[in-house]
Amino acid sequence: MSDVTFDFQRRERIGLGEAVLCAGKSAQQIGEAIALARARRASLLLTRLTPEALSHLAPAEQASLDYDPRSHTAVLGGALRKPAGEPLVAVVTAGTSDLRVAREAIRTLAFYDVAAREIADVGVAGLWRILMHEEELKRYPVVIVVAGMEGALFSVVAGLVGGVVVAVPTSTGYGAARAGETALHAALASCAPGLVTVNIDNGYGAASAALRALAAQRQLAGAAVRPAFEPGASG
């Protein structure tokens, strides 16, 4: 009996399909999820798939995946295409140490054929760096901010732009940063109104929040009730 029960109806309900969180799963369990998706000819996003975990998969399973070692994400269903059109989401990082989480968000958005603009290493230790991008950031309906340490960048960005701002605390930092807890508390305690916060290192969750916000924007504009996002992998 398989350990995996796949929710193939999730896309019908909420517009976002089920992704496979590989952390904590055995190679057999990950392989079972891949087999279930392949049987339905369905594309599939896998997150937190480390290079070591990838190496434990069967050769045929490894070959079927478009793997990105920086973000620890993989896509079943063909190479992940670069989304067409102008970016709808900006993904901002406080430091280069936050890029793995940021790239998880960007790859998730690309899976749903939504382009993103990456702006890296603009933390508040040099405030001029983020201020250089202020006018550009105001043009995006959604801005994802990825930061560790004290998480100050969340409030700075949310106080500058009018779009939806999603804070992603990361485990980057020393000592009192407490593996992301300090940044998480900073985001939750922010005085910037309407700042949305996801869990520590959860780039996937931030991208999902961005996709829901974009879908709501389309609905308010009179578009289809359900999001028009389609997986970006070729079949």
Summary of the structure (lengths in Angstrom):
residues: 235
radius of gyration: 17.9
end to end distance: 28.6
largest distance: 57.1
contacts: 793
relative contact order: 0.14
helix: 40%
strand: 17%
